[in-house]
Amino acid sequence: MNIVVASDHAGFALKEKIKDFLKEKGYSVLDCGTDSEASCDYPVFAKALCKEIKEGNAEYGILVCGTGIGMSMAANKVQGIRAALCSDYFSAKFTRAHNDANVMCLGARVTGEGLAMELVDIFLNTPFEGGKHLRRIEMFEE
């Protein structure tokens, strides 16, 4: 499975750890930046990640900024992207199971490294349930 990752300066260190974690798990990882902790604009990287998903180069994306809020707002402006800010087990599981999210957003300043890896694992390994949830997704994709 191909996973695309991106971050701003605040999320850079956690993004790098997530990349290592994903590679250890056998995922193919595409990195859309940033490449340092130098100040940068998160919407640029959110758009780059979303483009990779829309073009079919990755099944899922993981965006990291300071809180995860800015990245989720930027990503959700892109048609066909369903980005969810996750900070606990329940949200990581049910955003996939019920919302078929294709992008997970994390806040490096509010989510510890160990928890972040567990949330990534839950997100990537939870299948979409379909059924009534598909109907609801179709409603907001119109």
TAWOBEL-V440289 format. One record per backbone hydrogen bond with DSSP energy under -1.0 kcal/mol. CO is the residue of the C=O (numbers start at 1). NH is the residue of the N-H. E is the energy in kcal/mol with one decimal. If there is no record, write none. Layout:
# TAWOBEL-V440289
CO:NH:E / CO:NH:E
This chain:
# TAWOBEL-V440289
1:28:-2.2 / 2:59:-2.2 / 2:60:-1.2 / 3:30:-2.6 / 4:62:-2.3 / 5:32:-3.0 / 6:64:-1.8 / 11:15:-2.7 / 12:16:-2.3 / 13:17:-1.6 / 14:18:-2.5 / 15:19:-2.6 / 16:20:-1.8 / 17:21:-2.4 / 18:22:-2.9 / 19:23:-2.4 / 20:24:-2.3 / 21:25:-1.4 / 22:27:-2.4 / 23:26:-1.3 / 28:3:-3.0 / 30:5:-2.7 / 33:7:-2.5 / 41:44:-1.2 / 42:46:-2.2 / 43:47:-2.5 / 44:48:-1.7 / 45:49:-2.1 / 46:50:-2.4 / 47:51:-2.2 / 48:52:-1.5 / 49:53:-1.7 / 50:54:-2.8 / 51:55:-2.2 / 52:57:-2.5 / 53:56:-1.6 / 60:4:-2.5 / 61:104:-2.7 / 62:6:-1.9 / 63:106:-2.6 / 64:8:-1.6 / 65:108:-2.9 / 66:109:-2.6 / 68:72:-1.8 / 69:73:-2.4 / 70:74:-2.5 / 71:75:-2.7 / 72:76:-2.0 / 74:77:-1.2 / 75:78:-1.9 / 78:81:-2.1 / 82:102:-1.4 / 82:103:-1.6 / 84:105:-2.9 / 88:92:-2.0 / 89:93:-2.3 / 90:94:-2.8 / 91:95:-1.7 / 93:97:-2.5 / 94:98:-2.2 / 95:101:-2.6 / 96:100:-1.1 / 97:129:-2.5 / 102:61:-2.1 / 103:84:-2.3 / 104:63:-2.8 / 105:86:-2.5 / 106:65:-1.8 / 107:110:-1.2 / 107:111:-1.9 / 112:116:-2.6 / 113:117:-2.1 / 114:118:-1.8 / 115:119:-2.6 / 116:120:-2.3 / 117:121:-2.2 / 118:122:-2.4 / 119:123:-2.8 / 120:124:-2.5 / 121:125:-1.2 / 130:133:-1.7 / 131:134:-1.0 / 131:135:-1.3 / 132:136:-1.5 / 133:137:-2.1 / 134:138:-2.5 / 135:139:-1.4 / 136:140:-1.3 / 137:141:-1.2
